[in-house]
Amino acid sequence: MKYLLDTDHISFLQRRTGSEFANLTARIAQYSPADFALSVVSFHEQVLGAHTFINRAQGKADVIRGYTLLLETLQGFSTAPVLPFDAGAIAIFDELRVQKIRVSTMDLRIAAIVLSRNLVLLTRNVSDFSKVPELVTEDWTV
């Protein structure tokens, strides 16, 4: 395993359209599927997004779409390795908090997972993640 996909890269794969999707899938195709993982934090973020969509639904079609998003999230994450936010990651997360790294909590959790496993984070959010010392990021959507 070499790469962890950030939530934004996962979203491009789920949409299946656009230049970002084409660029990302072309790069991924150059590697083995075993080189990639997702995080439980990204799963959490996506479930929260579907939950919010369902709660804001204005009609039956929106409710159906929200539950479709939730099901697609579940199915997508069930077919790939999902890394936990475990003791190693929380120790690094706590260190980063002490250093007062100014990154959102969820992003800092993802960064901690990446650092704890010596991976590369695939993300479009390079500007925020660049605040995390020693974190290696790449944007494969460009």
Backbone torsions as a table, in degrees:
resi	resn	phi	psi	omega
1	MET	NA	130.9	-177.0
2	LYS	-123.6	-29.4	-170.2
3	TYR	-128.5	142.5	170.7
4	LEU	-115.5	128.5	178.7
5	LEU	-84.9	126.7	174.0
6	ASP	-72.2	164.1	-177.4
7	THR	-57.0	-36.6	-179.3
8	ASP	-65.8	-40.1	177.8
9	HIS	-67.1	-37.8	176.3
10	ILE	-61.3	-41.5	179.9
11	SER	-61.6	-40.0	177.2
12	PHE	-63.2	-39.6	177.8
13	LEU	-65.3	-36.5	179.6
14	GLN	-69.6	-35.2	-178.5
15	ARG	-70.2	-32.8	176.9
16	ARG	61.2	22.8	177.5
17	THR	-143.5	163.1	173.7
18	GLY	93.8	164.8	-178.6
19	SER	-66.0	-34.2	178.8
20	GLU	-61.8	-43.4	178.1
21	PHE	-61.6	-46.4	-179.3
22	ALA	-61.7	-45.7	179.3
23	ASN	-63.0	-44.7	-177.6
24	LEU	-64.8	-47.4	-178.4
25	THR	-67.2	-33.3	176.8
26	ALA	-63.6	-41.6	178.9
27	ARG	-68.9	-44.3	-179.6
28	ILE	-60.3	-37.5	-178.1
29	ALA	-61.9	-18.1	-179.8
30	GLN	-80.6	-3.6	-175.3
31	TYR	-126.2	168.8	174.2
32	SER	-79.7	145.0	175.1
33	PRO	-56.5	-26.6	179.9
34	ALA	-68.6	-10.8	179.7
35	ASP	-81.9	-6.1	-172.3
36	PHE	-121.0	147.8	175.0
37	ALA	-144.4	164.4	174.5
38	LEU	-116.1	171.5	177.7
39	SER	-119.5	153.1	175.8
40	VAL	-63.5	-25.4	178.1
41	VAL	-68.3	-42.1	176.2
42	SER	-64.6	-38.3	175.3
43	PHE	-58.9	-45.7	178.2
44	HIS	-57.3	-48.1	-179.7
45	GLU	-60.7	-41.5	-178.4
46	GLN	-71.3	-37.0	176.0
47	VAL	-64.7	-41.6	176.7
48	LEU	-60.8	-40.0	178.5
49	GLY	-63.0	-45.2	178.2
50	ALA	-65.2	-40.7	178.1
51	HIS	-59.0	-46.5	178.5
52	THR	-62.3	-42.6	179.1
53	PHE	-59.8	-45.3	179.8
54	ILE	-63.1	-44.2	-178.5
55	ASN	-66.5	-26.8	-179.5
56	ARG	-95.2	2.0	-176.2
57	ALA	-55.5	134.8	179.9
58	GLN	-97.2	-13.7	-178.9
59	GLY	-160.7	-179.9	-177.1
60	LYS	-60.4	-40.1	-179.1
61	ALA	-62.9	-38.2	177.9
62	ASP	-67.3	-38.6	178.4
63	VAL	-63.6	-45.1	178.5
64	ILE	-61.0	-45.2	179.7
65	ARG	-61.4	-41.1	178.6
66	GLY	-62.2	-44.3	178.9
67	TYR	-71.6	-28.4	173.7
68	THR	-65.2	-43.9	176.2
69	LEU	-59.0	-43.5	-179.6
70	LEU	-63.5	-43.8	179.0
71	LEU	-65.4	-43.1	177.9
72	GLU	-61.9	-37.1	176.7
73	THR	-62.9	-48.6	179.4
74	LEU	-59.0	-46.3	-178.6
75	GLN	-65.8	-42.2	179.8
76	GLY	-63.4	-42.8	-178.7
77	PHE	-75.5	-20.5	179.6
78	SER	-79.1	-11.4	-178.2
79	THR	-103.0	2.9	-177.3
80	ALA	-132.8	156.5	174.2
81	PRO	-64.3	132.4	179.1
82	VAL	-117.3	118.4	-177.5
83	LEU	-84.7	139.8	-178.4
84	PRO	-81.7	162.5	167.7
85	PHE	-94.7	87.6	-170.2
86	ASP	-103.1	-169.7	-176.6
87	ALA	-59.7	-39.8	178.4
88	GLY	-64.1	-42.5	179.6
89	ALA	-68.6	-40.5	-177.9
90	ILE	-68.7	-31.7	176.9
91	ALA	-63.8	-43.5	178.2
92	ILE	-68.5	-41.1	176.9
93	PHE	-55.9	-46.8	179.6
94	ASP	-62.5	-39.7	176.8
95	GLU	-61.3	-43.6	-179.6
96	LEU	-65.7	-36.1	176.4
97	ARG	-64.1	-42.1	178.1
98	VAL	-61.2	-35.9	178.6
99	GLN	-76.1	-3.6	179.1
100	LYS	57.9	43.3	175.6
101	ILE	-67.2	125.2	-174.0
102	ARG	-91.2	76.4	178.7
103	VAL	-136.7	148.4	-179.1
104	SER	-57.8	155.7	-177.0
105	THR	-57.9	-46.9	-178.0
106	MET	-64.2	-42.5	178.1
107	ASP	-65.2	-37.2	178.4
108	LEU	-67.0	-35.6	175.6
109	ARG	-64.6	-43.8	177.8
110	ILE	-62.1	-45.4	178.4
111	ALA	-58.8	-40.8	179.8
112	ALA	-64.0	-39.4	176.6
113	ILE	-62.6	-45.7	-179.7
114	VAL	-61.0	-47.9	-179.3
115	LEU	-64.9	-38.5	-177.6
116	SER	-66.9	-20.0	-178.2
117	ARG	-116.3	6.7	178.0
118	ASN	54.8	50.5	179.8
119	LEU	-106.2	175.5	172.1
120	VAL	-107.4	133.6	179.1
121	LEU	-92.1	124.3	175.0
122	LEU	-93.5	114.3	-174.2
123	THR	-155.2	154.0	169.2
124	ARG	-88.4	-16.3	-174.7
125	ASN	-87.0	49.4	-176.4
126	VAL	-63.5	-35.4	-176.4
127	SER	-62.8	-43.1	178.1
128	ASP	-72.2	-47.1	-177.6
129	PHE	-66.7	-22.1	178.6
130	SER	-66.3	-13.5	177.4
131	LYS	-75.8	-12.7	-177.3
132	VAL	-92.0	115.2	-178.4
133	PRO	-58.0	137.5	174.3
134	GLU	70.6	1.5	177.9
135	LEU	-81.3	127.6	178.9
136	VAL	-98.6	125.1	179.8
137	THR	-126.4	153.1	173.4
138	GLU	-142.5	146.8	175.7
139	ASP	-111.9	108.4	-178.2
140	TRP	-92.6	7.0	-179.4
141	THR	-91.2	-8.1	-178.2
142	VAL	-98.5	NA	NA
